[in-house]
Amino acid sequence: MLTERIAPIEDPGLAVRGFYAIGRRLFGQVPTPQKLMAHRPALMLGLGALWTSIERFGTLDGRLRALMQLHVARLYDVAY
Protein backbone atom coordinates (compact mmCIF):
# COMPACT_ATOMS: atom_id res chain seq x y z
CA MET A 1 0.00 0.00 0.00
CA LEU A 2 1.44 3.35 -1.04
CA THR A 3 1.11 6.38 1.13
CA GLU A 4 0.75 9.66 -0.69
CA ARG A 5 2.91 12.45 0.64
CA ILE A 6 2.24 16.15 0.59
CA ALA A 7 5.06 18.06 -1.07
CA PRO A 8 6.59 20.64 1.28
CA ILE A 9 6.75 24.22 0.04
CA GLU A 10 10.42 25.17 -0.14
CA ASP A 11 9.99 28.64 -1.69
CA PRO A 12 7.01 30.29 0.05
CA GLY A 13 5.15 33.40 -0.92
CA LEU A 14 5.44 36.63 0.99
CA ALA A 15 2.64 35.79 3.44
CA VAL A 16 4.36 32.61 4.64
CA ARG A 17 7.96 33.88 4.81
CA GLY A 18 7.37 35.36 8.27
CA PHE A 19 6.26 31.98 9.60
CA TYR A 20 9.32 30.36 8.06
CA ALA A 21 11.57 32.98 9.70
CA ILE A 22 10.07 32.19 13.10
CA GLY A 23 10.58 28.45 12.58
CA ARG A 24 14.15 29.01 11.44
CA ARG A 25 14.85 31.21 14.47
CA LEU A 26 13.39 28.69 16.93
CA PHE A 27 14.72 25.46 15.42
CA GLY A 28 17.66 26.44 13.21
CA GLN A 29 15.74 25.40 10.09
CA VAL A 30 12.15 25.47 8.92
CA PRO A 31 10.38 22.44 10.44
CA THR A 32 8.74 20.06 7.98
CA PRO A 33 5.25 20.55 9.49
CA GLN A 34 5.53 24.26 8.73
CA LYS A 35 6.51 23.50 5.14
CA LEU A 36 3.44 21.30 4.81
CA MET A 37 1.07 23.77 6.47
CA ALA A 38 2.29 26.46 4.08
CA HIS A 39 -0.29 25.11 1.65
CA ARG A 40 -2.90 26.65 3.97
CA PRO A 41 -1.67 29.95 5.49
CA ALA A 42 -4.86 30.33 7.56
CA LEU A 43 -4.06 26.98 9.19
CA MET A 44 -0.54 28.19 9.92
CA LEU A 45 -1.91 31.33 11.54
CA GLY A 46 -4.42 29.43 13.70
CA LEU A 47 -1.97 26.77 14.81
CA GLY A 48 0.67 29.42 15.41
CA ALA A 49 -1.70 31.20 17.78
CA LEU A 50 -2.47 27.89 19.50
CA TRP A 51 1.21 27.03 19.94
CA THR A 52 1.99 30.53 21.17
CA SER A 53 -0.69 30.27 23.85
CA ILE A 54 0.49 26.80 24.85
CA GLU A 55 4.08 28.04 25.08
CA ARG A 56 3.07 31.09 27.08
CA PHE A 57 0.53 29.54 29.44
CA GLY A 58 1.44 25.84 29.43
CA THR A 59 2.84 24.28 32.56
CA LEU A 60 5.32 21.88 30.96
CA ASP A 61 9.00 22.71 30.96
CA GLY A 62 10.14 23.70 27.45
CA ARG A 63 12.72 20.91 27.25
CA LEU A 64 10.16 18.29 28.27
CA ARG A 65 7.68 19.65 25.73
CA ALA A 66 10.31 19.43 22.96
CA LEU A 67 11.14 15.87 23.99
CA MET A 68 7.46 14.92 23.84
CA GLN A 69 7.11 16.48 20.39
CA LEU A 70 10.11 14.50 19.18
CA HIS A 71 8.68 11.29 20.63
CA VAL A 72 5.30 11.83 18.93
CA ALA A 73 7.05 12.55 15.63
CA ARG A 74 8.91 9.25 15.95
CA LEU A 75 5.73 7.38 16.83
CA TYR A 76 4.06 8.61 13.66
CA ASP A 77 7.21 8.29 11.53
CA VAL A 78 7.30 11.93 10.52
CA ALA A 79 10.18 14.39 10.39
CA TYR A 80 10.51 16.68 13.37
MODELLER restraints for C-alpha pairs under 7 A, 6 or more apart:
rsr = mdl.restraints
at = mdl.atoms
rsr.add(forms.Gaussian(group=physical.xy_distance, feature=features.Distance(at['CA:6:A'], at['CA:36:A']), mean=6.76, stdev=0.5))
rsr.add(forms.Gaussian(group=physical.xy_distance, feature=features.Distance(at['CA:7:A'], at['CA:36:A']), mean=6.91, stdev=0.5))
rsr.add(forms.Gaussian(group=physical.xy_distance, feature=features.Distance(at['CA:8:A'], at['CA:35:A']), mean=4.81, stdev=0.5))
rsr.add(forms.Gaussian(group=physical.xy_distance, feature=features.Distance(at['CA:8:A'], at['CA:36:A']), mean=4.78, stdev=0.5))
rsr.add(forms.Gaussian(group=physical.xy_distance, feature=features.Distance(at['CA:9:A'], at['CA:35:A']), mean=5.15, stdev=0.5))
rsr.add(forms.Gaussian(group=physical.xy_distance, feature=features.Distance(at['CA:9:A'], at['CA:36:A']), mean=6.50, stdev=0.5))
rsr.add(forms.Gaussian(group=physical.xy_distance, feature=features.Distance(at['CA:9:A'], at['CA:38:A']), mean=6.42, stdev=0.5))
rsr.add(forms.Gaussian(group=physical.xy_distance, feature=features.Distance(at['CA:10:A'], at['CA:35:A']), mean=6.77, stdev=0.5))
rsr.add(forms.Gaussian(group=physical.xy_distance, feature=features.Distance(at['CA:16:A'], at['CA:38:A']), mean=6.51, stdev=0.5))
rsr.add(forms.Gaussian(group=physical.xy_distance, feature=features.Distance(at['CA:16:A'], at['CA:41:A']), mean=6.64, stdev=0.5))
rsr.add(forms.Gaussian(group=physical.xy_distance, feature=features.Distance(at['CA:20:A'], at['CA:30:A']), mean=5.72, stdev=0.5))
rsr.add(forms.Gaussian(group=physical.xy_distance, feature=features.Distance(at['CA:23:A'], at['CA:29:A']), mean=6.49, stdev=0.5))
rsr.add(forms.Gaussian(group=physical.xy_distance, feature=features.Distance(at['CA:23:A'], at['CA:30:A']), mean=4.97, stdev=0.5))
rsr.add(forms.Gaussian(group=physical.xy_distance, feature=features.Distance(at['CA:23:A'], at['CA:31:A']), mean=6.38, stdev=0.5))
rsr.add(forms.Gaussian(group=physical.xy_distance, feature=features.Distance(at['CA:24:A'], at['CA:30:A']), mean=4.78, stdev=0.5))
rsr.add(forms.Gaussian(group=physical.xy_distance, feature=features.Distance(at['CA:31:A'], at['CA:80:A']), mean=6.47, stdev=0.5))
rsr.add(forms.Gaussian(group=physical.xy_distance, feature=features.Distance(at['CA:32:A'], at['CA:79:A']), mean=6.32, stdev=0.5))
rsr.add(forms.Gaussian(group=physical.xy_distance, feature=features.Distance(at['CA:32:A'], at['CA:80:A']), mean=6.61, stdev=0.5))
rsr.add(forms.Gaussian(group=physical.xy_distance, feature=features.Distance(at['CA:37:A'], at['CA:43:A']), mean=6.64, stdev=0.5))
rsr.add(forms.Gaussian(group=physical.xy_distance, feature=features.Distance(at['CA:37:A'], at['CA:44:A']), mean=5.84, stdev=0.5))
rsr.add(forms.Gaussian(group=physical.xy_distance, feature=features.Distance(at['CA:38:A'], at['CA:44:A']), mean=6.72, stdev=0.5))
rsr.add(forms.Gaussian(group=physical.xy_distance, feature=features.Distance(at['CA:70:A'], at['CA:80:A']), mean=6.21, stdev=0.5))
rsr.add(forms.Gaussian(group=physical.xy_distance, feature=features.Distance(at['CA:73:A'], at['CA:79:A']), mean=6.38, stdev=0.5))
rsr.add(forms.Gaussian(group=physical.xy_distance, feature=features.Distance(at['CA:73:A'], at['CA:80:A']), mean=5.84, stdev=0.5))
